[in-house]
Amino acid sequence: MAESNRATVVYDKTSPSGLRYTASRFKSRIGAPAGALNLKGYYDLRSAPTGCNPRMAHAIVWELHNGAIPDGLEVDHIDGNHSNNLIENLRLATRELQAFNRGVRADKRSGLPKGVFVNGSGFMGRTSRGGVRISKTFSTVDEASTWVAEARRVSANAWVRS
C-alpha cells in the first residue's frame, strides 16, 4: 500500500525513478532519488528503507496518485520504457493486455516476427483473444505478420504499441 510508502518517499518527476526519499533510513539520504535500476530496466525499491513496501517504483508512483492497485491489474508503462515512471506514462492493465506489448522472445532464433512460426511449407500466425489462442496459416511471412498485427490491434485496441 502507498500509505506506508508516504512516510519515506514522495513523487518527484525530476528523480530518475520518479521517487525521492523524505526520511533518512539506512543508507538513504533525504532528497536522494529512491530505488535502483534492476537488470530488467525497472526501478526497484526491494532493498528500500524501513517504511517502504519492497515494491517496484512504478507501482508506488501509481499508488501515491491513485490508491491501491485493484486485484487482477498491474501497472503498465504506456511508452514501453520501464524506467519512465512519470504518472502520465502509467496506466492499469491486465496481464493479458500487457502481453500484447511484449517484444519477441530473446530465445526465438528463427528471426521471424512476433507471433509468426514455420508451419510445414507455410507460416502460422498466432495470438490470443480473450484468453483463447487463435491461429491461421499463410503462404508468406508477410501475410502471417500482417494478420497477427491486425488481430493484436483488434484484440487490444489502444494497448498495442506500434
Disulfide bonds with the S-S distance in Angstrom:
none
